[in-house]
Amino acid sequence: MLTCEVNYSYKNKGGEEVCGDTIKIKRDVDKTVVSLSDGLGSGVKASILSTLTATMATTMVFNRVPIEEVFSSILSTLPVCKERGISYATLSTFLIDHEQKKCFVVEYEFPVILFFRGEKPLEMKKNKRTIKGKDLFISEMPLEEGDAIFAMTDGVSQAGMGSSRYPFGLGIENIRIEIKNLLEKKVRHADIVNYLINLAKRLDKGTRGDDALAAVLKIRKENTVTIMVGPPEDRSKDRYVVEKLLASPGKKVVCGGTTGQIVERFISGRIDIDLNSISENSPPLGYLRGIDLVTEGIITLTQVFRYLEGQETKIGYGSKSLISMLMEADIVNFIVGRAINPAHQNPLFTHDISLKFRIINDIARILEKMGKIVKIEYY
């Protein structure tokens, strides 16, 4: 199945502590919804208005509320500038349907949305719809692996306004050319949005400029990691759990010595220990046919948690390898055995809660904050 990877970068207007532009992202296995909003003006007030707008749009579209109702609610909520007669926030919302391989886009006074198929820019056919006297533009595009949608606020398109080089600002066409050239040079999508924001900073040098936000929605194959940790409480379920691990899509990880022995038994293979991976920070890695990573259990998971929390940077090879897989994953599945090793129990908790369970749930919480989909099954 396809999925949507979102990368973004932003800058504050000179002299402001917060950015007045906002992006909100919500996803599950079937879909991703992304909203960008530019609050009128800058600073805290603009940030509050753009956050409200993007949050409402993302939440309602994610829950399949009809577009008319979504924007009627937003337009009724947003105040209107009496002097200029315009709303206090612009908005673009994207619904990426992973299963149907389609993208639905709704724009309200949003300046820049560019669709690329590989390195080639494509035009998006826009249909106008009027709701509460305001014009919305709605697009629907079929998606392919490698497609990318770039969206950015006018802090990018108007960067450098008033300068001799760009008297009317950088402009959409120049942005399109920049992106096309970078894609042809195989620059990573995440680096492209960083480049565009840094370009806006350079063009605005010597002025206060404006808030700027650039984002890219990259369509690619879904990355899944399945991690088996600990033996099942009921030994009769050993085979079932191992078969579940082996049948899972994507990369497969085994954490723990006893867990590795169980997998060995049903896979008819032997774990080879990599003695070169031994360090003062962690036990060595193992290699087993059909498994992408074999590590020690509780020490490795504890280091992963502490690294993700920013508590620790010196970690072992196993932890580094697992973290790398987790960062690349869209979906993380934990298969957790309930059999408790007495050596791992935490005396601060009741006897039936192991340190292992606590750490896995803490790691899951952090990954979910990063926008990843996490599932935990206990056996």
Stockholm file with secondary structure:
# STOCKHOLM 1.0

chainA/1-379         MLTCEVNYSYKNKGGEEVCGDTIKIKRDVDKTVVSLSDGLGSGVKASILSTLTATMATTMVFNRVPIEEVFSSILSTLPVCKERGISYATLSTFLIDHEQKKCFVVEYEFPVILFFRGEKPLEMKKNKRTIKGKDLFISEMPLEEGDAIFAMTDGVSQAGMGSSRYPFGLGIENIRIEIKNLLEKKVRHADIVNYLINLAKRLDKGTRGDDALAAVLKIRKENTVTIMVGPPEDRSKDRYVVEKLLASPGKKVVCGGTTGQIVERFISGRIDIDLNSISENSPPLGYLRGIDLVTEGIITLTQVFRYLEGQETKIGYGSKSLISMLMEADIVNFIVGRAINPAHQNPLFTHDISLKFRIINDIARILEKMGKIVKIEYY
#=GR chainA/1-379 SS CEEEEEEEEEECCTTCSSCSEEEEEEECSSEEEEEEEEESSSHHHHHHHHHHHHHHHHHHHHTTCCHHHHHHHHHHHSCBCTTTCCBSEEEEEEEEETTTTEEEEEEESCCEEEEEETTEEECCCCEEEEETTEEEEEEEEECCTTEEEEEECHHHHTTTTTSSSCTTCSCHHHHHHHHHHHHHTTCCHHHHHHHHHHHHHHHTTTSCCCCEEEEEEEEEECCEEEEEESCCSSGGGHHHHHHHHHHSSSEEEEESHHHHHHHHHHHTCCCEEEGGGCCSSSCCEEEETTEEEEECSHHHHHHHHHHHTTSCCCCCHHHHHHHHHHHHCSEEEEEECCCCCGGGBCTTSCTTCBHHHHHHHHHHHHHHHTTCEEEEEEC
#=GC SS_cons         CEEEEEEEEEECCTTCSSCSEEEEEEECSSEEEEEEEEESSSHHHHHHHHHHHHHHHHHHHHTTCCHHHHHHHHHHHSCBCTTTCCBSEEEEEEEEETTTTEEEEEEESCCEEEEEETTEEECCCCEEEEETTEEEEEEEEECCTTEEEEEECHHHHTTTTTSSSCTTCSCHHHHHHHHHHHHHTTCCHHHHHHHHHHHHHHHTTTSCCCCEEEEEEEEEECCEEEEEESCCSSGGGHHHHHHHHHHSSSEEEEESHHHHHHHHHHHTCCCEEEGGGCCSSSCCEEEETTEEEEECSHHHHHHHHHHHTTSCCCCCHHHHHHHHHHHHCSEEEEEECCCCCGGGBCTTSCTTCBHHHHHHHHHHHHHHHTTCEEEEEEC
//
